[in-house]
Amino acid sequence: MRIPGPGGFSSTRFPSTPGRACRALILALLASSPCHAVADEVKVWATGAYSFSDELGGFRITGASGIGTKDDPLVITEELNSATPVTLTIRTTKPIQAFGRAGEFANGIMYMRIDVLNNSGQAWIEFQFELQEILDQPSVFGDGLSFDQRNKTPDNIWSSNFADFDRDFEPYDRLLFKNGKVDPLKTASFEFLMTDYTPRWTFYLVQDPRIPTG
């Protein structure tokens, strides 16, 4: 699904009887405006029982595939253009049924792989994910949404560029990858399991690349 961009320039912004130079300027502006619209548009990617959107800005989704099982995880490819937090919007596109068949239902079991291109111009030395059921509010234990909180010894958390990870569950649901680096124009992969035992129609995944300080 594509959301149209700006509609171009109105002729009322120019004199009613423009000369040749002004007409040339109008044509040049009209010719360039679709490019800006394409650059600014939001694309929603649907795969499995979910859709994924970069509508909150700061990054660009370039692909999505999979159904969310261990053998066929949800794979989201992205490009981050800065070293600031960005938020992925996730919505259900199929009926919600806890523990239902993956791909046919939003079942609350989502094996994920995020492939992120670092186009920020700065090296990342850590990378954190945070789940939110309500935008900009911490995900608490009672909402059922977490990075597989019930599993105390997870074996499905991995990154191509970071050797270690930490999980925090109260008052936030956060997963921090550390002891590694992602250089500019390099891609890092992250794998983890998200669980939602009280599935909602919409939730959010905040992604926060960290750069050296001092």
Secondary structure, 3 states (H helix, E strand, C coil): CECCCCCCCCHHHCCCCCCHHHHHHHHHHHHHHHHHHHHHCCEEEEECCEEEECCCCCEEEEEEECCCCCCCCEEEEEEECCCCCEEEEEEECCCECCCCCECCEECCEEEEEEEEEECCCCCECEEEEEEECCCCCCCCHHHCEECCCCCCCCCCCEECCEEEEEEECCCCEEEEEEEECECCCCEEEEEEEEEECCCCCEEEEEEEEECCCC
